Amino acid sequence: MLRAQQRDKFELARRAGIPALIFMINLVLLIRQEPYFWDTIQFGSLHPEYFIRTDFSSMLLPDEIDSGHPPFFGLYIAAMWNTFGRSLAVSHLSLIPFLLIFTIFAVRLSQLLVPGRVGVWLLALILLDTTFLAQATLVSPDIWLCAFFMMSLYGIFAHRRHLVLLGSLLLSMVSLRGMMVVAGLISFEVLRDLLIDRKKGFQIFAALPSYVLSILFIIAFLTTHYLTKGWIGYHPDSPWAPSFQWVSPAGFLKNTLLWAWRVVDFGHLFIVVLTMLLWFLARSHPLAWRRAKPFFLLLLVMIMVTLPLLLYQNLLAHRYFLPLYFTFAITGIVTLNEMPFRKMRASILAMICTIGMLSGHVWNYPIGVSRGWDASLAYLPYGNLMTDAKNYIDYLGLPYSMIGTAFPNLRSEYFTHLTDNRRIFKEKDLGTDRYILYSNVMNEFSNEEIQTLYSNWQVLNMWKKGAVEVILFKR
């Protein structure tokens, strides 16, 4: 049985459940004044600003900021601004309900699948996932995706089909990736019934009624978007169109290596290695393998969900891997708990994976190596450092229009800090710019440009904290 004993449920909830909820609330309270960062500038600021400005007159976004996703996250933030005011605190606090939904279902899933002490480590690996924590400090639609994915998983394994129905519908309403995850969950349930439960005929598709609403929504939204705008996902003139270009065979090989790096990056290496080792070991223990098989099937399906990203130029952001990260944690710890190990040994191995996960926040790479700055908490000093740099620029009396820079510093504080400051820097051009405001957070600077700045330009001032540095260069 997948259901835990009442005593184990009580122990896990008492020891980890309530503290986990308190941790999530306190995390948001601590970062409630953090400015918008990375892609959340678009999803959590530009989108709701458009809905507010147009008085919610259209459900579809203009092409220049429409990335093809359902608009509900932006609509939700806009509704919160309308009700409580347009501020960073309101934006961050508006995500607390969804972080609590995620936490509640993570607790329930952990106590269901891994009763007792080892389940605490499964819960820790889920809640302390490096990339999830980073997204939790941002106004990110991926918090919705994580919450509804966890709800759907719990519904599947606890046989609560109404939760699968609701969770999959909400997943499909988050983003195009949410729709892909729904397709993965459907595939998993069908393959499980076919390959593991050995069902016959139409029984193989017994799970499909739970996905009817999500399937209908996906069809309705994509059809409406295409008939209205003539495109799905991207259009040739969109800012992100280059990311959707097909790669060459050499590019596919490069993406395959990058995919493997993303899977193990920022502390995920430990649970991935443990899970792969347990895959070999569990096959020689029939009882453990019988229990673990559905989870390795789920892992395989979640891997397959990410593989289409290999075909495109630049669609391998860490946050795209969040369902896969959670599935690695679930599969690894469930299998570890079923192996004939002493519970103390299993707990130690799980604890090592958790500590390894936390170490991901201090993983650093040389200058010039593009990294996912929204995938760990290492980005946090950026906001204050950039504020210091702007104050220095004001002290020098330099107009922003004279200073070149790059993403994510190309939007005004009206969008990033929700203030009335609409000054914007210009996009960098080392051939003509007299001043460059550079940060190692800006992946759009090429290695050659970075080398040129350090070799041939004067450093007017530098600000550094943790792994983040900001430098004002003068020609």
Secondary structure, 3 states (H helix, E strand, C coil): CCCCCHHHHHHHHHHHHHHHHHHHHHHHHHCCCCCCCCCHHHHHHHHHHHHHHCCCCCCCCCHHHCCCCCCHHHHHHHHHHHHHCCCHHHHHHCCHHHHHHHHHHHHHHHHHHCCCHHHHHHHHHHHCCHHHHHHHCCCCHHHHHHHHHHHHHHHHHCCCHHHHHHHHHHHHCCCHHHHHHHHHHHHHHHHHHHHHCCCCHHHHHCCHHHHHHHHHHHHHHHHHHHHHHCCCCCCCCCCCHHHHCECCHHHHHHHHHHHHHHHHCCCCHHHHHHHHHHHHHHCCCHHHHHHHHHHHHHHHHHHHHHHHHHHECCCCCHHHHHHHHHHHHHHHHHHHHHCCCCHHHHHHHHHHHHHHHHHHHHCCCCCCCCCCCCCCHHHCHHHHHHHHHHHHHHHHCCCHHHEEECCCCCCCHHHHCCCCCCCCCEECCCCCCCEEEEECCCCCCCHHHHHHHHHHCEEEEEEEECCEEEEEEEC
